[in-house]
Amino acid sequence: FKSKLEKRTVAFSVLFMEKKDILLTIYAMFDEKKAEFSSSLNKAAAQVRWMKLEAMKSDEIENNVNLLNDFEKRLALLGHKYPFFENDEDYEIYWTTLQDLNANYRRNVANYNSEVLGYEYWRKFIIFRPFTYLFGFREKKRLN
């Protein structure tokens, strides 16, 4: 179970890297059109740009998701404020890709949580409890 959970976190890293690249590309598209950015949007962009995406733990995964979703919502509001890209095909493709990535994230969360349930079941099984503790199998938290 431990190796499966590590593979799931790698999948989250890949999803987050793709989402980060797309969001920063959309941000650059608005920057090219000289859109006015609020200080909170610039701060969110800086946080997303310097996010740690390798070797994440469950609390880091949730923090990264919150950062990316916050930045995505701010860009969506900016898109409604400035209708530069209403008929731009690339802009629409980026937002469609973001929707696909969000669906893949929810699917990965469901798989990760099912793996955590199996991991915790065997870790807490009375016969295996001393061995799992001895070999470093610690409690894993589910994702929301």
C-alpha positions as semicolon CSV with decimal commas, in nm:
position;residue;x (nm);y (nm);z (nm)
1;F;0,000;0,000;0,000
2;K;0,281;0,241;0,078
3;S;0,427;0,222;-0,273
4;K;0,080;0,270;-0,425
5;L;0,032;0,582;-0,216
6;E;0,368;0,715;-0,331
7;K;0,266;0,656;-0,692
8;R;-0,056;0,847;-0,628
9;T;0,139;1,145;-0,494
10;V;0,352;1,138;-0,810
11;A;0,029;1,152;-1,010
12;F;-0,076;1,457;-0,808
13;S;0,260;1,620;-0,883
14;V;0,212;1,568;-1,256
15;L;-0,142;1,707;-1,245
16;F;-0,030;2,008;-1,045
17;M;0,259;2,079;-1,282
18;E;0,025;2,075;-1,581
19;K;-0,231;2,293;-1,406
20;K;0,039;2,536;-1,292
21;D;0,174;2,569;-1,648
22;I;-0,170;2,635;-1,793
23;L;-0,265;2,889;-1,527
24;L;0,061;3,077;-1,569
25;T;0,012;3,075;-1,946
26;I;-0,334;3,228;-1,906
27;Y;-0,184;3,484;-1,667
28;A;0,079;3,569;-1,931
29;M;-0,194;3,607;-2,195
30;F;-0,365;3,869;-1,978
31;D;-0,031;4,036;-1,913
32;E;0,032;4,066;-2,288
33;K;-0,303;4,244;-2,325
34;K;-0,202;4,488;-2,048
35;A;-0,481;4,386;-1,810
36;E;-0,470;4,550;-1,469
37;F;-0,384;4,298;-1,199
38;S;-0,474;4,339;-0,835
39;S;-0,201;4,294;-0,578
40;S;-0,373;3,977;-0,453
41;L;-0,362;3,828;-0,804
42;N;0,007;3,913;-0,839
43;K;0,072;3,757;-0,497
44;A;-0,122;3,443;-0,595
45;A;0,075;3,420;-0,920
46;A;0,404;3,445;-0,731
47;Q;0,294;3,172;-0,488
48;V;0,191;2,944;-0,772
49;R;0,512;3,012;-0,961
50;W;0,727;2,902;-0,662
51;M;0,514;2,609;-0,542
52;K;0,693;2,293;-0,429
53;L;0,554;2,004;-0,632
54;E;0,795;1,717;-0,565
55;A;0,772;1,466;-0,277
56;M;0,447;1,601;-0,136
57;K;0,263;1,482;0,173
58;S;-0,114;1,492;0,215
59;D;-0,116;1,833;0,387
60;E;0,108;1,976;0,114
61;I;-0,125;1,833;-0,151
62;E;-0,420;2,014;0,006
63;N;-0,224;2,340;0,035
64;N;-0,120;2,320;-0,330
65;V;-0,476;2,247;-0,439
66;N;-0,601;2,548;-0,246
67;L;-0,335;2,772;-0,401
68;L;-0,406;2,652;-0,754
69;N;-0,785;2,675;-0,714
70;D;-0,759;3,025;-0,567
71;F;-0,542;3,138;-0,858
72;E;-0,778;2,973;-1,107
73;K;-1,079;3,153;-0,959
74;R;-0,898;3,487;-0,966
75;L;-0,810;3,435;-1,333
76;A;-1,170;3,340;-1,411
77;L;-1,290;3,664;-1,250
78;L;-1,032;3,855;-1,448
79;G;-1,161;3,685;-1,763
80;H;-1,511;3,808;-1,689
81;K;-1,383;4,159;-1,620
82;Y;-1,178;4,182;-1,942
83;P;-1,344;4,011;-2,240
84;F;-1,019;4,006;-2,444
85;F;-1,040;3,639;-2,521
86;E;-1,411;3,574;-2,579
87;N;-1,349;3,427;-2,923
88;D;-0,988;3,314;-2,876
89;E;-0,956;2,943;-2,949
90;D;-0,639;2,894;-2,743
91;Y;-0,799;3,055;-2,438
92;E;-1,098;2,822;-2,463
93;I;-0,871;2,518;-2,503
94;Y;-0,680;2,617;-2,188
95;W;-0,998;2,642;-1,982
96;T;-1,128;2,311;-2,119
97;T;-0,797;2,149;-2,028
98;L;-0,826;2,294;-1,677
99;Q;-1,170;2,136;-1,641
100;D;-1,026;1,800;-1,749
101;L;-0,741;1,835;-1,499
102;N;-0,988;1,914;-1,221
103;A;-1,186;1,601;-1,309
104;N;-0,865;1,395;-1,307
105;Y;-0,775;1,544;-0,968
106;R;-1,109;1,436;-0,820
107;R;-1,059;1,087;-0,962
108;N;-0,709;1,069;-0,814
109;V;-0,839;1,186;-0,475
110;A;-1,095;0,905;-0,476
111;N;-0,826;0,649;-0,563
112;Y;-0,584;0,791;-0,306
113;N;-0,849;0,783;-0,032
114;S;-0,938;0,421;-0,111
115;E;-0,568;0,331;-0,090
116;V;-0,541;0,514;0,243
117;L;-0,836;0,318;0,381
118;G;-0,671;-0,011;0,287
119;Y;-0,336;0,105;0,423
120;E;-0,491;0,214;0,754
121;Y;-0,690;-0,110;0,786
122;W;-0,379;-0,326;0,765
123;R;-0,168;-0,086;0,966
124;K;-0,416;-0,095;1,254
125;F;-0,478;-0,469;1,235
126;I;-0,385;-0,596;1,581
127;I;-0,136;-0,858;1,466
128;F;0,053;-0,621;1,233
129;R;0,046;-0,309;1,453
130;P;0,389;-0,357;1,621
131;F;0,556;-0,449;1,292
132;T;0,408;-0,157;1,100
133;Y;0,521;0,083;1,371
134;L;0,867;-0,073;1,379
135;F;0,909;-0,043;1,002
136;G;0,795;0,319;0,988
137;F;0,439;0,284;0,861
138;R;0,275;0,592;1,009
139;E;-0,078;0,719;0,986
140;K;-0,185;0,868;0,652
141;K;-0,461;1,125;0,625
142;R;-0,735;1,122;0,368
143;L;-0,773;1,410;0,125
144;N;-1,082;1,626;0,101
